[in-house]
Amino acid sequence: MKNRPTSHLNQWARLISVVFILNLPSITLSAAQDTSSVERPTKVWARLGAGVVGGNDFVGLGGTVGVQYSTPLGLIGARYLEASRSTVDPATLGGSRLAEISEISASFGLSTELSVVYLSASAGLGTVWGRMQKVGGDERFTVLAIPLEAQVIIRPLRVIGVGAMLSSTINSKKTITSAMLVLQIGKLY
């Protein structure tokens, strides 16, 4: 079996899943704590990102745009992600390969702030659609997906944040993983 360069991205997807599942009990406990005496202001922002997207037999460049809303109950978000095969990705002879993929999803998660550093993790439900290149012609598909996402953002100003996002979209056709640099604009404090 060949060791494909994208197998590392699948390993990252598995790692994100395991870390999220292992932290689920602590997330549940922290969400269940009495926070009535602590007032957390509501925050909302738009997010733009660009980076590398990959999966099994797929390496491409992608971008994301989304909104997130932080409430005392948790982090609510919606995102659109799109990626196309990179021209440096080697061609596969015969069979089929993913040419482009898009996702739209909604998520719920938790976040914490450490001074100017903002950390968040979320999961949700979405739809993925794309195009597979085949020898006899292209095949289009649409499937349900489970997006997992983790972010580290540094907020030097009250309205701007920059950082990194690592996400994985689990679905029945092609699980994809992305690493992106992101920019947040909005009410961050």
N, CA, C and O of each residue as an XYZ file, in Angstrom:
756
protein
N       0.847     -1.177      0.000
C       0.000      0.000      0.000
C       0.891      1.237      0.000
O       1.809      1.350      0.812
N       0.616      2.155     -0.907
C       1.407      3.377     -0.993
C       1.080      4.291      0.171
O      -0.058      4.356      0.636
N       2.100      4.996      0.631
C       1.879      6.009      1.658
C       1.605      7.327      0.946
O       2.531      7.971      0.454
N       0.366      7.723      0.888
C      -0.036      8.943      0.194
C       0.248     10.154      1.070
O       0.161     10.062      2.295
N       0.589     11.294      0.458
C       0.850     12.490      1.257
C      -0.372     12.970      2.021
O      -0.224     13.638      3.045
N      -1.565     12.653      1.561
C      -2.764     13.116      2.248
C      -3.136     12.235      3.431
O      -4.059     12.567      4.175
N      -2.434     11.115      3.621
C      -2.755     10.261      4.763
C      -2.496     10.992      6.075
O      -3.135     10.689      7.083
N      -1.576     11.944      6.080
C      -1.330     12.739      7.283
C      -2.548     13.581      7.631
O      -2.853     13.781      8.807
N      -3.250     14.080      6.604
C      -4.456     14.861      6.865
C      -5.547     13.994      7.466
O      -6.293     14.450      8.332
N      -5.652     12.742      7.015
C      -6.629     11.831      7.615
C      -6.273     11.526      9.061
O      -7.160     11.382      9.902
N      -4.982     11.425      9.357
C      -4.556     11.219     10.736
C      -4.942     12.420     11.595
O      -5.356     12.248     12.741
N      -4.814     13.631     11.059
C      -5.230     14.830     11.789
C      -6.728     14.813     12.035
O      -7.187     15.203     13.109
N      -7.501     14.359     11.037
C      -8.954     14.277     11.207
C      -9.304     13.318     12.338
O     -10.180     13.605     13.154
N      -8.626     12.195     12.384
C      -8.869     11.239     13.466
C      -8.475     11.835     14.812
O      -9.177     11.646     15.805
N      -7.343     12.559     14.848
C      -6.878     13.171     16.088
C      -7.891     14.198     16.590
O      -8.195     14.230     17.783
N      -8.418     15.039     15.695
C      -9.427     16.026     16.092
C     -10.633     15.312     16.684
O     -11.159     15.725     17.717
N     -11.069     14.242     16.029
C     -12.237     13.491     16.511
C     -11.993     12.911     17.892
O     -12.852     13.014     18.768
N     -10.829     12.301     18.099
C     -10.511     11.686     19.390
C     -10.421     12.741     20.482
O     -10.962     12.544     21.570
N      -9.745     13.860     20.213
C      -9.609     14.920     21.216
C     -10.982     15.484     21.576
O     -11.265     15.729     22.749
N     -11.827     15.688     20.579
C     -13.167     16.215     20.837
C     -13.979     15.246     21.693
O     -14.630     15.655     22.654
N     -13.940     13.971     21.345
C     -14.709     12.968     22.090
C     -14.177     12.815     23.510
O     -14.962     12.691     24.450
N     -12.846     12.822     23.681
C     -12.271     12.697     25.016
C     -12.566     13.907     25.893
O     -12.647     13.779     27.115
N     -12.726     15.069     25.290
C     -13.024     16.280     26.059
C     -14.513     16.513     26.258
O     -14.902     17.450     26.955
N     -15.345     15.683     25.662
C     -16.779     15.850     25.790
C     -17.265     15.857     27.239
O     -18.097     16.697     27.582
N     -16.777     14.945     28.122
C     -17.228     15.009     29.518
C     -16.875     16.326     30.200
O     -17.699     16.877     30.930
N     -15.671     16.839     29.978
C     -15.290     18.095     30.629
C     -16.060     19.274     30.030
O     -16.384     20.232     30.732
N     -16.351     19.196     28.723
C     -17.148     20.246     28.093
C     -18.548     20.256     28.684
O     -19.097     21.317     28.980
N     -19.125     19.070     28.855
C     -20.469     18.948     29.425
C     -20.495     19.458     30.857
O     -21.419     20.172     31.245
N     -19.482     19.097     31.650
C     -19.437     19.561     33.041
C     -19.284     21.067     33.128
O     -19.943     21.709     33.946
N     -18.418     21.646     32.289
C     -18.223     23.092     32.353
C     -19.463     23.832     31.874
O     -19.752     24.928     32.354
N     -20.198     23.249     30.934
C     -21.425     23.887     30.466
C     -22.524     23.798     31.512
O     -23.416     24.645     31.548
N     -22.469     22.773     32.370
C     -23.512     22.571     33.373
C     -23.266     23.368     34.652
O     -24.140     23.420     35.517
N     -22.088     23.992     34.789
C     -21.792     24.758     36.001
C     -22.700     25.977     36.091
O     -23.170     26.500     35.080
N     -22.936     26.417     37.321
C     -23.764     27.595     37.545
C     -22.970     28.841     37.171
O     -21.972     29.168     37.812
N     -23.416     29.520     36.143
C     -22.745     30.741     35.695
C     -23.640     31.963     35.883
O     -23.425     32.996     35.249
N     -24.637     31.848     36.749
C     -25.577     32.954     36.916
C     -24.907     34.196     37.486
O     -25.353     35.311     37.216
N     -23.836     34.025     38.275
C     -23.161     35.185     38.845
C     -22.125     35.776     37.885
O     -21.641     36.885     38.108
N     -21.782     35.044     36.820
C     -20.793     35.525     35.855
C     -21.524     36.006     34.609
O     -22.275     35.258     33.983
N     -21.295     37.253     34.264
C     -21.921     37.788     33.071
C     -20.944     37.725     31.928
O     -19.884     38.348     31.980
N     -21.286     36.976     30.886
C     -20.450     36.886     29.693
C     -21.141     37.680     28.592
O     -22.275     37.374     28.222
N     -20.471     38.689     28.074
C     -21.105     39.477     27.017
C     -21.272     38.657     25.739
O     -20.485     37.753     25.460
N     -22.289     38.980     24.985
C     -22.531     38.337     23.702
C     -21.578     38.932     22.676
O     -21.372     40.145     22.628
N     -20.999     38.054     21.854
C     -20.063     38.499     20.820
C     -20.504     37.909     19.492
O     -21.065     36.814     19.452
N     -20.257     38.624     18.415
C     -20.589     38.132     17.079
C     -19.507     38.605     16.111
O     -18.993     39.716     16.238
N     -19.165     37.748     15.139
C     -18.132     38.121     14.182
C     -18.272     37.325     12.894
O     -18.898     36.266     12.848
N     -17.668     37.876     11.855
C     -17.553     37.200     10.567
C     -16.139     36.649     10.467
O     -15.196     37.218     11.017
N     -16.006     35.537      9.761
C     -14.697     34.895      9.643
C     -14.395     34.613      8.175
O     -15.238     34.100      7.440
N     -13.189     34.953      7.769
C     -12.680     34.643      6.436
C     -11.420     33.818      6.605
O     -10.618     34.085      7.499
N     -11.237     32.813      5.751
C     -10.041     31.997      5.872
C      -9.606     31.414      4.545
O     -10.398     31.285      3.611
N      -8.326     31.063      4.480
C      -7.763     30.425      3.290
C      -6.664     29.476      3.739
O      -5.951     29.740      4.707
N      -6.538     28.360      3.014
C      -5.500     27.417      3.378
C      -5.530     26.159      2.536
O      -6.026     26.152      1.409
N      -4.991     25.102      3.103
C      -4.842     23.819      2.429
C      -5.973     22.894      2.863
O      -6.303     22.811      4.046
N      -6.559     22.204      1.897
C      -7.625     21.242      2.157
C      -7.182     19.909      1.550
O      -6.673     19.870      0.430
N      -7.376     18.831      2.286
C      -6.957     17.535      1.758
C      -7.813     16.407      2.265
O      -8.636     16.570      3.165
N      -7.599     15.277      1.673
C      -8.295     14.063      2.051
C      -7.638     12.915      1.324
O      -6.581     13.077      0.714
N      -8.251     11.775      1.387
C      -7.705     10.623      0.694
C      -7.739     10.894     -0.812
O      -8.824     11.090     -1.360
N      -6.626     10.912     -1.483
C      -6.416     11.189     -2.916
C      -6.824     12.596     -3.337
O      -7.172     12.811     -4.498
N      -6.787     13.564     -2.409
C      -7.167     14.935     -2.740
C      -6.277     15.912     -1.979
O      -6.148     15.817     -0.759
N      -5.669     16.846     -2.696
C      -4.951     17.968     -2.095
C      -5.340     19.197     -2.881
O      -5.228     19.222     -4.107
N      -5.800     20.221     -2.175
C      -6.216     21.420     -2.875
C      -6.128     22.653     -2.008
O      -5.761     22.599     -0.834
N      -6.472     23.755     -2.619
C      -6.517     25.023     -1.909
C      -7.975     25.358     -1.665
O      -8.837     25.084     -2.500
N      -8.243     25.955     -0.513
C      -9.632     26.231     -0.183
C      -9.795     27.527      0.575
O      -8.831     28.174      0.983
N     -11.042     27.876      0.745
C     -11.382     29.073      1.494
C     -12.658     28.850      2.274
O     -13.441     27.952      1.965
N     -12.859     29.670      3.284
C     -14.060     29.569      4.096
C     -14.548     30.963      4.449
O     -13.765     31.905      4.574
N     -15.835     31.070      4.604
C     -16.462     32.285      5.096
C     -17.550     31.823      6.064
O     -18.235     30.830      5.816
N     -17.698     32.542      7.146
C     -18.692     32.122      8.125
C     -18.996     33.206      9.129
O     -18.387     34.276      9.132
N     -19.956     32.898      9.982
C     -20.307     33.780     11.087
C     -20.353     32.942     12.354
O     -20.703     31.763     12.318
N     -20.001     33.554     13.466
C     -20.095     32.890     14.756
C     -20.688     33.856     15.764
O     -20.479     35.068     15.701
N     -21.432     33.281     16.694
C     -22.158     34.041     17.695
C     -21.899     33.367     19.033
O     -22.294     32.221     19.244
N     -21.237     34.075     19.930
C     -20.901     33.527     21.240
C     -21.923     34.000     22.258
O     -22.085     35.202     22.472
N     -22.609     33.056     22.884
C     -23.610     33.360     23.896
C     -23.176     32.730     25.216
O     -22.230     31.942     25.229
N     -23.825     33.047     26.306
C     -23.492     32.387     27.572
C     -23.701     30.871     27.531
O     -23.095     30.147     28.321
N     -24.538     30.388     26.634
C     -24.786     28.949     26.525
C     -23.782     28.227     25.646
O     -23.609     27.016     25.784
N     -23.118     28.933     24.752
C     -22.150     28.294     23.868
C     -21.923     29.085     22.600
O     -22.413     30.203     22.441
N     -21.178     28.486     21.713
C     -20.792     29.103     20.457
C     -21.656     28.534     19.332
O     -21.682     27.321     19.123
N     -22.354     29.397     18.615
C     -23.195     28.991     17.504
C     -22.555     29.524     16.226
O     -22.158     30.688     16.166
N     -22.455     28.680     15.211
C     -21.799     29.124     13.989
C     -22.405     28.553     12.736
O     -23.135     27.562     12.770
N     -22.092     29.195     11.623
C     -22.453     28.720     10.293
C     -21.274     29.018      9.391
O     -20.645     30.069      9.506
N     -20.969     28.075      8.475
C     -19.834     28.306      7.586
C     -20.088     27.726      6.210
O     -20.889     26.810      6.024
N     -19.376     28.293      5.257
C     -19.340     27.789      3.889
C     -17.871     27.556      3.579
O     -17.043     28.442      3.790
N     -17.547     26.389      3.088
C     -16.161     26.040      2.757
C     -16.140     25.506      1.338
O     -17.033     24.760      0.936
N     -15.122     25.886      0.581
C     -14.990     25.397     -0.791
C     -13.533     25.114     -1.087
O     -12.646     25.849     -0.653
N     -13.290     24.041     -1.832
C     -11.926     23.677     -2.199
C     -11.907     23.049     -3.579
O     -12.855     22.378     -3.986
N     -10.809     23.278     -4.296
C     -10.586     22.674     -5.608
C      -9.235     21.995     -5.608
O      -8.323     22.387     -4.881
N      -9.122     20.979     -6.429
C      -7.871     20.239     -6.548
C      -6.755     21.190     -6.970
O      -6.937     22.028     -7.853
N      -5.619     21.049     -6.337
C      -4.463     21.866     -6.658
C      -3.808     21.350     -7.938
O      -3.849     20.152     -8.220
N      -3.209     22.244     -8.704
C      -2.526     21.823     -9.929
C      -1.255     21.050     -9.626
O      -0.738     20.370    -10.513
N      -0.729     21.127     -8.405
C       0.472     20.363     -8.054
C       0.126     18.964     -7.553
O       1.020     18.155     -7.309
N      -1.158     18.677     -7.398
C      -1.603     17.360     -6.972
C      -1.407     16.385     -8.128
O      -1.901     16.646     -9.225
N      -0.699     15.266     -7.922
C      -0.468     14.336     -9.029
C      -1.765     13.703     -9.518
O      -2.664     13.416     -8.728
N      -1.848     13.492    -10.813
C      -3.048     12.891    -11.411
C      -3.101     11.400    -11.091
O      -2.069     10.739    -10.965
N      -4.313     10.888    -10.964
C      -4.522      9.465    -10.739
C      -4.965      8.857    -12.068
O      -5.917      9.330    -12.690
N      -4.273      7.813    -12.495
C      -4.649      7.155    -13.734
C      -5.764      6.166    -13.458
O      -5.654      5.344    -12.548
N      -6.831      6.235    -14.230
C      -7.956      5.327    -14.047
C      -8.703      5.652    -12.768
O      -8.322      6.556    -12.025
N      -9.769      4.908    -12.517
C     -10.532      5.106    -11.287
C     -11.196      6.465    -11.256
O     -11.515      7.043    -12.295
N     -11.401      6.972    -10.042
C     -12.032      8.275     -9.880
C     -11.265      9.070     -8.844
O     -10.568      8.516     -7.994
N     -11.408     10.370     -8.935
C     -10.771     11.243     -7.946
C     -11.630     12.476     -7.746
O     -12.372     12.895     -8.634
N     -11.509     13.041     -6.563
C     -12.262     14.231     -6.202
C     -11.660     15.445     -6.907
O     -10.450     15.664     -6.843
N     -12.498     16.230     -7.574
C     -12.028     17.418     -8.285
C     -12.320     18.692     -7.508
O     -11.492     19.602     -7.462
N     -13.502     18.756     -6.896
C     -13.872     19.935     -6.107
C     -14.902     19.519     -5.074
O     -15.638     18.548     -5.251
N     -14.934     20.290     -3.981
C     -15.854     19.964     -2.899
C     -16.281     21.256     -2.204
O     -15.492     22.192     -2.074
N     -17.531     21.294     -1.763
C     -18.070     22.444     -1.045
C     -18.860     21.947      0.159
O     -19.369     20.826      0.163
N     -18.954     22.783      1.166
C     -19.693     22.417      2.379
C     -20.417     23.642      2.918
O     -19.899     24.757      2.874
N     -21.614     23.417      3.424
C     -22.322     24.439      4.191
C     -22.802     23.741      5.456
O     -23.377     22.655      5.395
N     -22.561     24.375      6.610
C     -22.881     23.693      7.868
C     -23.221     24.675      8.975
O     -22.924     25.867      8.902
N     -23.851     24.129      9.996
C     -24.146     24.856     11.231
C     -23.512     24.073     12.369
O     -23.456     22.844     12.331
N     -23.037     24.785     13.378
C     -22.328     24.092     14.462
C     -22.639     24.718     15.816
O     -23.131     25.842     15.912
N     -22.336     23.956     16.849
C     -22.466     24.407     18.222
C     -21.209     23.957     18.960
O     -20.734     22.841     18.746
N     -20.675     24.800     19.811
C     -19.463     24.428     20.528
C     -19.226     25.298     21.742
O     -20.100     26.036     22.197
N     -18.019     25.184     22.244
C     -17.618     25.933     23.427
C     -16.361     26.730     23.125
O     -15.581     26.385     22.238
N     -16.185     27.795     23.879
C     -15.017     28.643     23.693
C     -14.527     29.146     25.039
O     -15.261     29.157     26.028
N     -13.284     29.558     25.053
C     -12.710     30.161     26.250
C     -11.734     31.245     25.825
O     -11.202     31.232     24.715
N     -11.515     32.172     26.727
C     -10.615     33.286     26.459
C      -9.494     33.303     27.491
O      -9.734     33.168     28.691
N      -8.283     33.469     27.011
C      -7.105     33.620     27.859
C      -6.436     34.927     27.457
O      -5.584     34.950     26.569
N      -6.824     36.010     28.112
C      -6.339     37.342     27.776
C      -6.722     37.668     26.332
O      -7.910     37.793     26.037
N      -5.756     37.808     25.426
C      -6.058     38.137     24.030
C      -6.173     36.888     23.158
O      -6.413     37.009     21.957
N      -6.012     35.703     23.722
C      -6.102     34.450     22.967
C      -7.496     33.857     23.145
O      -8.014     33.766     24.258
N      -8.080     33.464     22.042
C      -9.426     32.889     22.027
C      -9.331     31.461     21.487
O      -8.777     31.245     20.409
N      -9.861     30.496     22.218
C      -9.850     29.093     21.810
C     -11.279     28.609     21.664
O     -12.140     28.961     22.471
N     -11.541     27.803     20.640
C     -12.890     27.259     20.479
C     -12.849     25.884     19.831
O     -11.918     25.553     19.097
N     -13.867     25.098     20.115
C     -14.064     23.786     19.498
C     -15.554     23.631     19.260
O     -16.366     23.975     20.118
N     -15.915     23.107     18.083
C     -17.331     22.939     17.777
C     -17.548     21.769     16.832
O     -16.629     21.310     16.154
N     -18.776     21.306     16.807
C     -19.202     20.235     15.904
C     -20.614     20.559     15.456
O     -21.303     21.357     16.093
N     -21.047     19.951     14.371
C     -22.383     20.269     13.889
C     -22.881     19.328     12.825
O     -22.517     18.153     12.786
N     -23.719     19.862     11.963
C     -24.320     19.096     10.885
C     -24.310     19.966      9.635
O     -24.552     21.172      9.696
N     -24.026     19.333      8.505
C     -23.966     20.101      7.272
C     -24.216     19.247      6.050
O     -24.553     18.067      6.144
N     -24.044     19.874      4.906
C     -24.183     19.213      3.615
C     -22.910     19.438      2.818
O     -22.367     20.542      2.786
N     -22.448     18.388      2.183
C     -21.266     18.456      1.321
C     -21.696     18.075     -0.086
O     -22.455     17.124     -0.276
N     -21.208     18.820     -1.070
C     -21.450     18.449     -2.458
C     -20.160     18.657     -3.230
O     -19.320     19.473     -2.851
N     -20.012     17.916     -4.311
C     -18.785     18.021     -5.082
C     -18.861     17.302     -6.400
O     -19.923     16.878     -6.856
N     -17.674     17.178     -7.005
C     -17.566     16.543     -8.311
C     -16.408     15.567     -8.315
O     -15.278     15.913     -7.971
N     -16.710     14.339     -8.712
C     -15.692     13.298     -8.862
C     -15.361     13.187    -10.347
O     -16.261     13.126    -11.185
N     -14.066     13.162    -10.671
C     -13.647     12.943    -12.055
C     -13.500     11.445    -12.262
O     -12.829     10.756    -11.493
N     -14.143     10.953    -13.320
C     -14.079      9.534    -13.661
C     -13.679      9.394    -15.121
O     -13.760     10.346    -15.896
N     -13.253      8.209    -15.479
C     -12.834      7.959    -16.852
C     -13.983      8.204    -17.830
O     -13.768      8.804    -18.883
N     -15.192      7.757    -17.510
C     -16.334      7.906    -18.406
C     -17.046      9.243    -18.304
O     -17.997      9.476    -19.050
N     -16.634     10.113    -17.428
C     -17.296     11.408    -17.230
C     -17.347     11.756    -15.752
O     -16.989     10.940    -14.902
N     -17.786     12.951    -15.452
C     -17.827     13.415    -14.068
C     -19.083     12.925    -13.350
O     -20.131     12.724    -13.963
N     -18.951     12.740    -12.042
C     -20.083     12.361    -11.198
C     -20.239     13.433    -10.132
O     -19.271     13.784     -9.458
N     -21.427     13.945     -9.978
C     -21.720     14.922     -8.931
C     -22.381     14.201     -7.764
O     -23.105     13.225     -7.963
N     -22.133     14.681     -6.547
C     -22.703     14.045     -5.359
C     -23.085     15.096     -4.338
O     -22.564     16.212     -4.346
N     -24.014     14.719     -3.448
C     -24.425     15.529     -2.305
C     -24.687     14.578     -1.148
O     -25.459     13.630     -1.290
N     -24.053     14.819     -0.001
C     -24.207     13.949      1.166
C     -24.277     14.794      2.440
O     -23.853     15.950      2.453
N     -24.814     14.205      3.506
C     -24.796     14.841      4.824
C     -23.399     14.717      5.414
O     -22.659     13.790      5.084
N     -23.039     15.657      6.290
C     -21.694     15.659      6.859
C     -21.718     16.118      8.312
O     -22.655     16.775      8.765
N     -20.668     15.756      9.019
C     -20.457     16.203     10.399
C     -19.157     17.011     10.426
O     -18.071     16.441     10.319
N     -19.261     18.330     10.568
C     -18.048     19.145     10.639
C     -17.516     19.230     12.079
O     -18.285     19.417     13.021
N     -16.218     19.094     12.231
C     -15.520     19.290     13.501
C     -14.527     20.420     13.281
O     -13.891     20.497     12.230
N     -14.393     21.301     14.272
C     -13.554     22.479     14.069
C     -12.894     22.906     15.373
O     -13.512     22.860     16.437
N     -11.645     23.318     15.284
C     -10.919     23.902     16.417
C     -10.225     25.168     15.926
O      -9.700     25.203     14.813
N     -10.224     26.214     16.764
C      -9.614     27.495     16.402
C      -8.748     28.035     17.519
O      -9.033     27.845     18.701
N      -7.691     28.707     17.125
C      -6.865     29.506     18.035
C      -6.761     30.878     17.386
O      -6.228     31.019     16.286
N      -7.276     31.884     18.077
C      -7.314     33.237     17.523
C      -6.624     34.196     18.495
O      -6.848     34.139     19.704
N      -5.796     35.063     17.959
C      -5.195     36.149     18.748
C      -5.924     37.426     18.361
O      -6.039     37.760     17.182
N      -6.419     38.137     19.379
C      -7.224     39.339     19.138
C      -6.471     40.570     19.634
O      -6.619     40.960     20.792
N      -5.676     41.176     18.783
C      -4.932     42.362     19.221
C      -5.815     43.596     19.402
O      -5.464     44.496     20.165
N      -6.943     43.646     18.719
C      -7.872     44.765     18.805
C      -9.262     44.239     19.139
O      -9.524     43.042     19.030
N     -10.142     45.134     19.543
C     -11.501     44.723     19.917
C     -12.324     44.224     18.739
O     -13.310     43.514     18.934
N     -11.935     44.584     17.522
C     -12.744     44.230     16.354
C     -12.038     43.312     15.353
O     -12.643     42.933     14.349
N     -10.782     42.945     15.596
C     -10.036     42.108     14.648
C      -9.313     40.993     15.397
O      -8.727     41.206     16.458
N      -9.373     39.791     14.809
C      -8.635     38.656     15.328
C      -8.002     37.889     14.183
O      -8.589     37.776     13.108
N      -6.802     37.361     14.409
C      -6.124     36.537     13.399
C      -5.682     35.239     14.060
O      -5.338     35.222     15.241
N      -5.693     34.162     13.302
C      -5.301     32.892     13.880
C      -5.363     31.743     12.906
O      -5.216     31.914     11.696
N      -5.587     30.563     13.463
C      -5.592     29.336     12.671
C      -6.829     28.509     13.001
O      -7.329     28.528     14.126
N      -7.306     27.790     12.005
C      -8.449     26.901     12.168
C      -8.068     25.548     11.577
O      -7.551     25.469     10.462
N      -8.325     24.502     12.324
C      -8.141     23.139     11.856
C      -9.514     22.495     11.877
O     -10.180     22.485     12.913
N      -9.945     21.957     10.747
C     -11.280     21.361     10.708
C     -11.274     20.077      9.896
O     -10.389     19.834      9.075
N     -12.276     19.275     10.150
C     -12.470     18.035      9.411
C     -13.964     17.892      9.150
O     -14.788     18.168     10.021
N     -14.298     17.461      7.947
C     -15.689     17.245      7.578
C     -15.862     15.762      7.279
O     -15.386     15.261      6.260
N     -16.539     15.077      8.170
C     -16.735     13.638      8.034
C     -18.016     13.398      7.248
O     -19.077     13.909      7.606
N     -17.913     12.617      6.175
C     -19.081     12.300      5.358
C     -18.870     10.954      4.678
O     -17.779     10.387      4.748
N     -19.898     10.443      4.024
C     -19.836      9.107      3.440
C     -19.084      9.043      2.118
O     -18.743      7.949      1.668
N     -18.815     10.173      1.487
C     -18.158     10.169      0.178
C     -16.649     10.381      0.310
O     -15.869      9.500     -0.055
N     -16.234     11.525      0.820
C     -14.821     11.860      0.980
C     -14.650     12.744      2.205
O     -15.065     13.902      2.191
N     -14.056     12.226      3.246
C     -13.761     13.035      4.420
C     -12.614     13.978      4.071
O     -11.590     13.561      3.529
N     -12.803     15.247      4.389
C     -11.768     16.231      4.087
C     -11.315     16.919      5.368
O     -12.085     17.083      6.314
N     -10.068     17.312      5.373
C      -9.473     18.016      6.504
C      -8.840     19.297      5.974
O      -8.266     19.307      4.885
N      -8.944     20.373      6.741
C      -8.366     21.636      6.289
C      -7.602     22.309      7.413
O      -7.949     22.194      8.589
N      -6.559     23.010      7.023
C      -5.787     23.869      7.915
C      -5.775     25.247      7.260
O      -5.268     25.408      6.150
N      -6.332     26.233      7.946
C      -6.475     27.552      7.340
C      -6.037     28.667      8.277
O      -6.152     28.562      9.498
N      -5.538     29.724      7.679
C      -5.314     30.972      8.395
C      -6.617     31.750      8.308
O      -7.217     31.842      7.237
N      -7.059     32.314      9.434
C      -8.356     32.982      9.448
C      -8.249     34.400      9.996
O      -7.350     34.729     10.770
N      -9.195     35.221      9.570
C      -9.333     36.596     10.020
C     -10.756     36.748     10.540
O     -11.713     36.406      9.844
N     -10.901     37.265     11.771
C     -12.213     37.526     12.348
C     -12.416     39.030     12.437
O     -11.521     39.777     12.832
N     -13.614     39.451     12.060
C     -13.963     40.872     12.139
C     -15.331     40.972     12.809
O     -16.291     40.346     12.357
N     -15.425     41.757     13.884
C     -16.697     41.915     14.558
C     -16.525     42.357     15.994
O     -15.499     42.927     16.364
N     -17.537     42.090     16.799
C     -17.513     42.428     18.231
C     -16.863     41.255     18.974
O     -17.520     40.256     19.265
N     -15.572     41.386     19.276
C     -14.803     40.281     19.850
C     -14.654     40.349     21.359
O     -14.372     39.327     21.984
N     -14.830     41.489     21.953
C     -14.689     41.619     23.409
C     -16.033     41.892     24.028
O     -16.134     42.034     25.247
